[in-house]
Amino acid sequence: MNEEKDARLLSRAAAELESARAEFASLDGSASASRAERAAYRLQAAQEAWDALHATELAA
């Protein structure tokens, strides 16, 4: 059951990272500074979450 939970967490983290990357990539020159900042923060947080989960998986 623990492996199933880990797989769900990894799947969610991967989906969030993919979504954050797409949002960041979709920004154009007309995007407000606050929107760009939020997108960059979301991308950074998603990447950090992915890295942390992936590191935990490798350590196990």
C-alpha positions, 0 to 999 in steps of 0.5 A, a space after each residue: 500500500 505504501 508503494 501505491 501511495 508513493 506512486 500517486 504522489 509521484 504522479 501528482 508531482 509530475 502532473 503539477 510540474 508539467 502543468 507549471 511548465 506549460 503555464 510558464 512557457 505560455 507567458 508572453 510579453 503582455 503578461 503582467 509582472 505579477 502573473 509571471 512571478 506567480 508562474 515562476 514561483 509555481 514552477 520552482 515549487 513544483 520542481 522542488 517537490 518533484 526533486 524531493 520526491 524523486 530523491 526520496 524514491 532513489 534513497 529507498 
